[in-house]
């Protein structure tokens, strides 16, 4: 049972254009969402997050949108740069008092072409 | 500031051999985690330790054991390695658990092959 799903294994965009990465979840107990970026031979690094009380969070070129009714979140990168080429994972955390476990999606490989 | 350090970076085992993956963090984090990453399956939680002295099973604990040696160190042991355990293993840590934002910080990974 995949509670966090990234339906696009890969995405290719031109430098300077917008990249939109999507993520769907099924567990209505999730209330905090994160995006991680991963380069080859490195560990994932935290990129941006959003709480369920918000519908948008922005950090420089990166914006995350949350649609709770649709159980959908997306990451927008504008403008995209070649250095953004990486695997992007979305993750979700349930509201609970212990553990704070993250559930990750399968990842989307983003390629930004010069 | 090293963050989360994993050793070794690479390992090849024969079926039935045992080994321990080491993880240490220098951020004074309370919680530590072990994940495995397989193609097309994202990161799956094996075990985690919410605080020093406690460990709990994650999504895929079978075939593994863990030890939270102290606040800094969290090891993952394969008692009898199987080819299905061929994977990339990541250790992570976070400042605290509970309702607080759980931003986890990851090590660089251990690439394990079981022949």
Interface residues (C-beta under 8 A of the other chain):
Chain A: X4 X6 X9 X32 X34 X36 X41 X42 X43 X44 X45 X46 X49 X51 X89 X91 X93 X95 X96 X97 X98 X99 X100 X101 X102 X103 X104 X105 X106 X107
Chain B: X4 X31 X35 X40 X41 X42 X43 X44 X45 X48 X50 X56 X58 X90 X92 X94 X96 X97 X98 X99 X100 X101 X102 X103 X104 X105 X106 X107 X108 X109
